[in-house]
Amino acid sequence: MASTLSTILKQKDHLTTLTPYSSRIRQKKCEYPDLEECLMAWFTQCRQNNIPVSGPILKEKSKLFATNLGITNFQASEGWLEKFKKRHDLTFKKVCGESASVDPYISQDWKNELINLLVDYDVRDIFNADETGLFYKCLPDRTLTFKNEKCHGGKNSKERITVMLAANMDGSQKLKPLMIGKFANPRCFKNIKSFPLMYRSNKKAWMTGVLFTEWLLCIDVDMKKVNRKILMFVDNCTAHNNIPHLENIKIHFLPPNTTSTLQPLDQGIIKIFKIMYRKEIVREVLACMGDVPCKISILTAMEMVHKAWENVGAQTIVNCFRTCGFIKDGQKIGESIPVQCEEVEVLLSTWNRLEVPVSFEEFVHFDDNVATAGTFTDEEIIQSTSVNQHNSDNDDEEEEAEVPVISLKEAHFFMSGLRQFFGTI
């Protein structure tokens, strides 16, 4: 399955989770590309969750998709199944029993074992990666609406994004984040030719196995260019199950059910990232006071995510790795190290100007329970096919205006005004 995904993901334009399947299917000239796109997405999802899928099950599922897609002349024959398997390089193997759950009280043993895992790598080549969810356009006065809500793709799903973050052990490198939204082509992207982040989409703005694979392959290519071998630690969520063949990245999974204490990003790195992101929101709110209503588009959020990630300090990252037992050269495993942010006090001083009924701490943490991965229903898979995706990319984003095209003359005029403004303050 990993080889299948790596083949699929060599294509350049992956704006949704399901697009690679349709491209590959059409190259093979199959008769029902949308049906096979849906079926392959469903099959991949099953394997991510370690659900065994046999030939007869695939045939029955294909019939259901055919009915839902309005295809009346489809025959799920043995001949069709064999051709489907060849088109997607599928083989069916006996599934062995799964590993037993790991005892939750293994943190100290893991930290002792970790020392040996790190021996062959320099601190700059040891990474941790994890996803976090954001209600990206939620302003302070709306925090109470979302507080403690577990967003699993319901009515507020269009307000959220998932961001994949990764940093190395000495804080010298933070990889470019992957941002996952709900819309493949938001209106605010029109006329924009370059972006500070990688952006992908699906109907629930979730991390999926295909997106995770693509992200890893992109990093692997970058590392290969500089002849660099790295070790990357990730948790064992279902979206991380299908690891592709990687030449310059070695993936190691953290023990199950222990990421809250053993994953460096969860020890304060993501918290500081969110503080920095909320700082940008507060600045936007203050800038809009008494003027136009404050609106946060996907493009604005992308710029804020980029700036917030850049502002996470190297010492914060080092402290969080060390707290989780990532040590080298005889260092001692320290106790939990408090992570400080120099700009928090400044934020708190401006917070009172907003006169909102929640604390800044609540504003930072209100979306901590936002889901970053899950299971798509058959209806959602069908809606995400290339044809339906094209028709519904922008249905729920009418409030976001296109970014106007600025001429060279206008840009020169604005720059002159800015220079004059900053020269007077």
C-alpha positions in Angstrom: 0.0 0.0 0.0 2.9 2.4 0.8 4.3 1.8 -2.7 0.9 2.5 -4.2 0.6 5.8 -2.4 4.2 6.9 -3.2 3.5 6.2 -6.9 0.2 8.2 -6.7 1.9 11.1 -4.9 4.6 11.7 -7.5 2.0 13.9 -9.3 2.4 17.6 -8.8 -1.0 19.0 -8.0 -2.6 17.5 -4.9 -5.2 20.0 -3.7 -7.5 17.4 -2.1 -7.0 14.0 -0.6 -8.7 12.3 -3.4 -7.3 14.0 -6.5 -4.3 11.7 -6.9 -6.6 8.7 -7.4 -8.6 10.3 -10.2 -5.5 11.2 -12.1 -4.0 7.8 -11.8 -7.4 6.1 -12.8 -7.8 8.2 -15.9 -4.3 7.3 -17.0 -5.3 3.7 -16.9 -8.5 4.4 -18.9 -10.9 2.7 -16.5 -14.6 2.9 -17.4 -15.9 4.4 -14.1 -13.2 6.8 -12.8 -15.4 8.4 -10.1 -16.5 5.0 -8.7 -12.9 3.8 -8.5 -11.8 7.1 -6.9 -14.3 6.7 -4.1 -13.5 3.0 -3.7 -9.8 3.6 -3.5 -10.3 6.4 -0.9 -12.5 4.0 1.2 -10.0 1.2 0.9 -7.1 3.4 1.9 -9.1 4.6 4.9 -9.8 1.1 6.0 -6.2 0.1 5.9 -5.2 3.2 7.9 -7.4 1.8 10.6 -6.1 -1.7 10.3 -9.4 -3.0 9.0 -9.0 -6.1 6.8 -10.6 -5.8 3.3 -11.1 -8.8 1.1 -12.0 -9.1 -2.6 -15.7 -9.9 -2.0 -15.9 -6.9 0.4 -14.4 -4.6 -2.2 -17.0 -5.9 -4.8 -19.9 -5.3 -2.5 -18.6 -1.8 -1.6 -18.2 -1.0 -5.3 -21.8 -1.8 -5.9 -22.9 0.6 -3.1 -20.8 3.4 -4.6 -22.2 2.7 -8.0 -25.7 3.0 -6.7 -25.0 6.2 -4.9 -23.3 7.7 -8.0 -26.2 6.7 -10.2 -24.3 4.2 -12.2 -26.8 1.6 -13.5 -24.7 -0.6 -15.8 -21.8 -1.5 -13.5 -21.0 -5.1 -12.9 -18.7 -6.0 -10.0 -17.3 -9.1 -11.7 -14.2 -11.1 -10.9 -12.7 -9.7 -14.1 -13.3 -6.1 -13.0 -11.8 -6.9 -9.5 -8.6 -8.2 -11.0 -8.3 -5.2 -13.3 -9.0 -2.9 -10.4 -6.2 -4.6 -8.3 -3.8 -4.2 -11.2 -4.6 -0.6 -11.8 -3.9 0.2 -8.1 -1.1 -2.4 -7.4 -3.2 -4.0 -4.7 -2.3 -7.4 -3.2 -4.3 -9.1 -0.4 -2.3 -10.7 2.4 -3.3 -12.5 5.6 -3.6 -10.0 8.5 -1.7 -11.1 11.6 -2.9 -10.3 15.1 -2.3 -6.7 16.3 0.2 -5.9 19.0 -1.2 -5.7 22.5 -1.7 -2.3 24.0 1.3 -0.9 25.7 1.2 -0.4 29.5 0.7 3.4 30.1 3.4 3.4 32.8 6.3 3.1 30.4 7.5 6.7 30.2 10.7 6.2 32.2 11.6 3.0 30.3 11.0 4.9 27.0 13.3 7.7 28.1 16.0 5.3 29.0 15.6 3.5 25.6 15.5 6.8 23.8 19.1 7.5 24.7 20.2 4.6 22.5 17.9 5.5 19.6 19.6 9.0 19.4 23.2 7.8 19.4 23.7 7.7 15.7 22.2 11.1 15.0 23.3 14.7 15.6 20.8 16.9 17.6 20.1 18.9 14.5 18.9 15.7 12.7 16.4 14.6 15.3 12.8 15.8 14.7 9.4 15.6 16.2 6.2 16.2 14.1 2.6 16.6 15.2 -0.7 18.1 14.1 -2.8 20.7 15.9 -6.3 22.1 15.2 -7.2 25.8 15.0 -10.4 27.7 14.8 -8.5 30.0 12.6 -11.0 32.9 12.2 -12.4 32.8 15.7 -12.2 36.2 17.4 -12.0 36.7 21.2 -15.7 37.5 21.5 -16.6 34.2 19.9 -14.5 32.0 22.1 -17.4 31.2 24.4 -19.3 29.8 21.5 -16.5 27.3 20.7 -15.2 26.7 24.2 -14.7 23.0 25.0 -16.4 22.0 21.7 -15.1 18.9 20.1 -15.2 19.7 16.4 -15.4 16.5 14.3 -16.6 18.0 11.1 -19.9 19.4 12.2 -21.5 22.8 11.6 -18.3 24.6 12.7 -15.9 22.6 10.6 -15.5 25.4 8.1 -14.1 27.5 10.8 -11.1 25.2 11.4 -7.8 24.1 9.9 -5.3 21.5 10.8 -1.6 22.5 10.9 1.3 20.0 10.8 4.4 21.3 12.7 7.8 19.8 12.9 11.0 21.0 14.6 14.4 19.5 15.4 16.0 18.8 18.8 18.3 21.9 19.1 15.7 24.3 17.7 17.8 25.3 14.7 15.3 24.2 12.1 11.5 24.4 12.0 10.1 22.7 8.9 7.6 24.5 6.7 4.2 23.8 8.2 1.5 21.9 6.3 -1.9 23.6 6.5 -5.0 21.6 5.8 -8.2 23.5 5.1 -11.7 22.6 4.0 -11.7 24.3 0.6 -9.4 23.4 -2.3 -9.5 26.8 -4.0 -10.7 29.6 -1.6 -11.6 32.8 -3.4 -8.9 34.6 -1.5 -6.3 32.5 -3.3 -7.2 34.0 -6.7 -4.3 35.9 -8.2 -1.9 34.7 -5.5 1.1 32.9 -7.0 3.2 32.0 -4.0 2.4 30.9 -0.5 4.4 30.8 2.7 3.1 27.3 3.6 2.1 24.0 2.0 -1.7 24.0 1.6 -3.9 21.0 1.0 -7.6 20.3 1.6 -10.4 17.9 2.2 -14.0 18.1 3.3 -13.2 18.0 7.1 -9.8 19.8 7.1 -8.2 16.6 8.5 -4.8 15.0 8.2 -5.1 11.8 6.2 -2.7 9.0 5.3 -2.3 10.4 1.7 -1.5 13.9 2.9 0.9 12.6 5.5 2.7 10.5 2.9 2.9 13.4 0.5 4.4 15.6 3.2 7.0 13.0 4.2 8.0 12.5 0.6 8.5 16.2 0.1 10.7 16.4 3.1 12.6 13.3 2.0 13.4 15.0 -1.3 14.7 18.1 0.4 16.9 16.1 2.7 18.2 14.0 -0.2 19.3 17.2 -2.0 21.5 18.2 0.9 22.6 14.6 1.6 21.2 14.6 5.1 19.8 11.7 7.1 17.2 12.5 9.8 15.3 10.7 12.5 11.7 11.8 13.0 9.4 10.9 15.9 5.6 10.9 15.4 2.6 9.5 17.3 0.8 6.4 16.1 -2.5 8.1 15.0 -4.3 6.3 12.1 -3.2 9.0 9.6 0.4 8.0 10.2 0.0 4.3 9.6 1.1 4.0 5.9 4.7 5.1 5.9 6.1 5.3 2.3 9.6 4.2 1.3 11.9 7.0 2.4 15.6 7.2 1.6 16.7 10.0 4.0 14.1 9.9 6.8 13.8 7.2 9.5 10.4 7.3 11.2 10.1 6.1 14.8 6.7 5.9 16.6 6.2 7.2 20.1 4.6 4.6 22.5 0.8 4.6 22.3 -1.2 6.7 24.7 1.9 8.5 26.0 2.2 11.5 23.6 0.9 13.9 26.2 4.0 13.3 28.3 6.6 12.0 25.7 6.0 14.2 22.6 8.1 17.4 22.7 5.5 19.4 20.6 2.9 18.7 23.3 5.1 19.9 26.1 4.8 23.6 25.2 5.9 24.1 21.6 2.3 23.9 20.2 1.2 26.1 23.2 3.6 28.8 22.3 2.7 28.5 18.6 -1.0 29.1 19.6 0.0 32.0 21.8 1.8 33.6 18.9 -1.2 32.9 16.5 -3.6 34.4 19.0 -1.3 37.4 19.3 -1.8 38.0 15.6 -5.5 37.7 16.0 -5.5 40.3 18.8 -3.4 42.7 16.6 -5.9 42.3 13.8 -8.8 43.0 16.2 -7.2 46.1 17.6 -6.3 47.4 14.1 -9.9 47.0 13.0 -11.5 48.7 16.1 -13.7 51.6 15.1 -13.2 50.9 11.4 -14.2 47.9 9.3 -15.3 44.5 10.8 -12.4 42.2 11.4 -12.4 39.2 9.0 -9.8 36.4 8.9 -9.6 34.6 5.6 -7.7 31.4 4.8 -4.9 33.5 3.2 -4.7 35.7 6.3 -4.6 32.7 8.5 -1.8 31.2 6.4 0.3 34.3 6.9 -0.5 34.3 10.6 0.5 30.6 11.0 3.8 31.3 9.2 4.6 34.3 11.4 3.5 32.5 14.6 5.7 29.4 13.8 8.7 31.6 13.0 8.3 33.4 16.3 8.5 30.1 18.4 12.0 30.4 20.0 14.8 27.8 19.8 15.2 27.7 23.6 11.5 26.8 23.9 12.0 23.8 21.5 15.2 22.7 23.3 13.5 22.7 26.7 10.5 20.7 25.5 12.7 18.0 23.8 14.8 17.7 27.0 11.7 17.4 29.2 10.6 14.4 27.1 14.0 12.7 27.6 15.7 13.7 24.4 19.2 14.1 25.7 22.7 13.7 24.3 26.3 13.6 25.6 25.5 12.7 29.1 22.9 15.4 29.9 20.4 14.7 32.7 16.7 14.2 32.1 15.2 17.2 33.7 11.8 17.7 35.3 9.1 19.5 33.4 10.5 22.8 32.3 8.2 25.8 32.2 8.1 27.5 28.8 8.2 31.2 28.9 7.1 33.7 26.2 8.5 37.2 26.3 5.5 38.7 24.6 2.8 37.2 26.8 3.0 40.1 29.2 2.5 42.6 26.4 -0.5 40.6 25.1 -2.1 40.6 28.5 -1.7 44.3 28.8 -3.7 44.8 25.6 -6.2 42.1 26.3 -8.3 44.3 28.6 -8.9 46.7 25.8 -11.0 44.1 24.0 -13.4 43.8 27.0 -14.2 40.1 26.3 -15.6 37.7 29.0 -12.8 35.1 28.7 -9.2 35.1 29.9 -6.3 35.1 27.4 -5.4 31.6 28.6 -8.9 30.4 27.6 -8.5 32.1 24.3 -5.3 30.2 23.6 -6.6 26.8 24.6 -10.2 26.8 23.5 -9.6 24.7 20.4 -7.2 22.2 22.0 -9.8 19.4 21.5 -10.3 20.0 17.8 -10.0 16.7 15.9 -7.1 16.5 13.4 -7.9 13.1 11.9 -10.9 10.8 11.6 -13.0 8.6 9.3 -14.9 9.9 6.3 -18.4 8.7 5.5 -19.4 7.3 2.1 -21.3 10.5 1.4 -18.2 12.6 2.2 -16.0 10.4 0.0 -18.4 10.8 -2.9 -18.6 14.6 -2.3 -14.8 14.7 -2.5 -14.5 13.1 -6.0 -12.9 15.3 -8.6 -16.1 16.2 -10.3 -18.1 17.0 -7.1 -15.1 18.7 -5.6 -14.9 21.1 -8.5 -18.5 22.1 -8.1 -18.4 22.7 -4.4 -14.9 24.1 -3.6 -16.2 27.6 -2.7 -19.9 26.9 -1.7 -19.4 28.0 1.9 -16.8 30.8 1.4 -18.8 33.5 -0.2 -17.9 35.9 2.6 -14.2 35.8 1.6 -13.4 38.3 -1.1 -10.8 37.8 -3.8 -7.5 39.6 -3.3 -7.3 42.5 -5.7 -4.5 42.7 -8.2 -2.2 45.6 -7.5 -0.3 47.2 -10.3 3.4 48.2 -10.1 2.4 51.8 -10.1 0.0 51.3 -7.1 2.6 49.3 -5.2 5.2 52.1 -5.6 2.6 54.6 -4.4 1.8 52.5 -1.3 5.5 51.9 -0.5 6.2 55.6 -0.7 3.4 56.2 1.7 4.6 53.6 4.1 8.1 55.0 4.1 6.8 58.5 4.9 4.6 57.1 7.7 7.4 55.2 9.4 9.7 58.2 9.0 7.3 60.2 11.3 7.0 57.8 14.2 
